[in-house]
């Protein structure tokens, strides 16, 4: 039998093969023995040529409390068999991660909770030990509400929800908040099932905002809106409530899907709007406190829960374009009159000026028609002067009442704002808040007595002169006025819109039609050019004055309509 000869080279090859078969492969998890502990490192023998070193912190709680000792058997991950200095590169953290990763992936896929321990704080959050794998817990996922002291939660086993896993990068993100919200949702659902709309319960004020307060009903929060705190106006909930205060509330509404609960406090009190029309009849006067001022008026509290609005138009007889804040101030006590009550819309319209004397009525009593008054020229317009009078009211002197001899436009040029003038009261219309004045009527002391002798007299056939009354036929109507041909002549004249009537509402050209006969007064006549200016308005004013002079006055007790009626009847009798 031949004997096989083994060379030196063959022996070395066989020896190396033997080492390779017995040595652990890189990337595997193997068991090792702790042979020594040096400071914060554990020296571990895994059967390689040299031992490896692993930081004690990689062993988690066991490394921190001294459980790892010499002789302990541990599982480690072989990262490299030998590094540059001849040592094995081992990792306990990677071994534990490999062991637990599969289990965590299964629970993540099944959306199951996992148990972990918060053991360290890092930037933006905390690290959690998940049975060997290290996960990141963002600060926002620690609790439902921000917490200042994380200490009681450290190193305590507790459940977490895996939000994200990335095995390639070795990243795991977990949440403790998700567990709490789930538990809270279950608890809220149970509590909501026990509550009913209309039920009265006790609650604790947890938080106050500009729009209301959140009240803890024993595990679930309800919103008490600022408008449901009291029947009266509440500017901010903190005026009535305080955090930590126990209050009695009524459940107004429950949303079983979103678990939102609306609460009310005022619902536990009598509604002050019940029988509101009987308490605040129209025309009655009451005292109240100004609670709010806006551009369109001021709100006045008549009693707790009852507010009315003084519209800007009802605040002053004379101040028409003034902000309400310049007439009244917040918290001011004022007397108001009830103008209108709407129980359905819960609205009360109030008037402030109605509690004060009407300055036009006062003026009419103090200065009857024919009285001479004095005032300052406040404004000049194309149709006359506005004079400031006693009682903070204005009177108007029309162009036609400035001078007997000069045309109105020419007479107007002789006056300036600020001039003090005297005038005679021609008419006071309290309803329309108008006072008509005349300056030319002061010439002889009697209204109209200084007018030319032919004033108001009909024109002789073919004779046209200023202040004569003529009859004409409408030949044209347009937006600016009407064109009239004077009877028995070929003379035509255009009557402007402003001269169609004394009443502004009747200064509408469309109320006339072609062929219609109209009476008018000649206000201007140029004999050289033959130009004539007519005015129906001037005729109406002259007839009115003549009627007052001949048939009575406002002092007699007769109305202006009665006086004009008598005058027209007299004219008919003469004809």
Secondary structure, DSSP 8 states (H G I E B T S, - for coil): -------HHHHHHHHHHHHHHHS--TT-EEEEEEEEEETTEEEEE-SSSS-EEEEGGGGTHHHHTT---TT-EEEEEEEES--TTS-BEEEHHHHHHHHHHHHHHHHHHTT-EEEEEEEEEETTEEEEEETTEEEEEEGGGS-SS--S--GGGBT--EEEEEEEEETTTTEEEEESHHHHHHHHHHHHHHHHHH--TT-EEEEEEEEEETTEEEEE-SSSEEEEEGGGT-SS--S-GGGT--TT-EEEEEEEEEETTTTEEEEESGGGS--TTTTHHHHS-TT-EEEEEEEEEETTEEEEEEETTEEEEEEGGGS-SS--S--GGGT--TT-EEEEEEEEEETTTTEEEEESGGGS--HHHHHHHHS-TT-EEEEEEEEEETTEEEEEETTTEEEEEEGGGS-SSS-HHHHHTT--TT-EEEEEEEEEETTTTEEEEESGGGTTSSTTTTS-TTTT-B--TT---TT-EEEEEEEEEETTEEEEEETTSS-EEEEEGGGS-SSGGG--GGG--TT-EEEEEEEEEETTTTEEEEEHHHHHHHHHHHHHHHH--GGGT--HHHHHHHHHHHHHHH-
